[in-house]
Amino acid sequence: MSKIWILALCASVALLSACSSGGKKVTRLEADTVTDLSGSWNDTDSRLVAEEMINDCLGRPWYEQFTAQKGSVPTIVIGKVRNKSHEHIRVETFIKDIERALINSGKAEFVANSNEREDLRNELADQQGNVTDETLKDAGMEIGADLMLTGAINSVVDQEGGEQVVFYQIDMELTDIQSHRKVWLGDKKIKKHMSQSSVKF
């Protein structure tokens, strides 16, 4: 009889353990699917803001004036984009979304930023005396950027009880490197409302 009770107890423990641990269910989503689980800045915000701001930037009067005067599309370098918000945001991802939007527009060219240029120059220096003459790249052949794009991500949080509203403002500006004249100022605002249930289990 005691063996039966022991077996029953073991079975109960195994069942409870399985129930308590649950099972993680993974659902594969398309990369461009809009997901907003926490209400924090996410990949959807980054992509949509980058696309909207670049479309606005390249659709303003400065663009036609530049191409008419220079006879070519502008060459842009991405400068610093600062995260001044209340949360950790991977600014590098946002910058890559901006670069992607610029390239896909077909209306501008952009060159490597300062960090990337350092790596490229190190590679160029390493080639000296180490590669064949036919494949050696010459120094002093870099393309100078016409304009620099910089920006900042700010946020304001308003919270009362289980209700929270987060307001993001993304400010970007495009500056002529030669004259330091700002040719475009743009902003994008995002407001998110989160509510937390007061029911506790």
Secondary structure, 3 states (H helix, E strand, C coil): CHHHHHHHHHHHHHHHHHHHHCCCCCCCCCCCCCCCCCCCCCHHHHHHHHHHHHHHHHCCHHHHHHHHHHCCCCEEEEEEEEECCCCCCCHHHHHHHHHHHHHHHCCCEEECCHHHHHHHHHHHHHHCCCCCCCCCCCCCCCCCCCEEEEEEEEEEEEEECCEEEEEEEEEEEEEECCCCCEEEEEEEEEEEEEECCCCCC
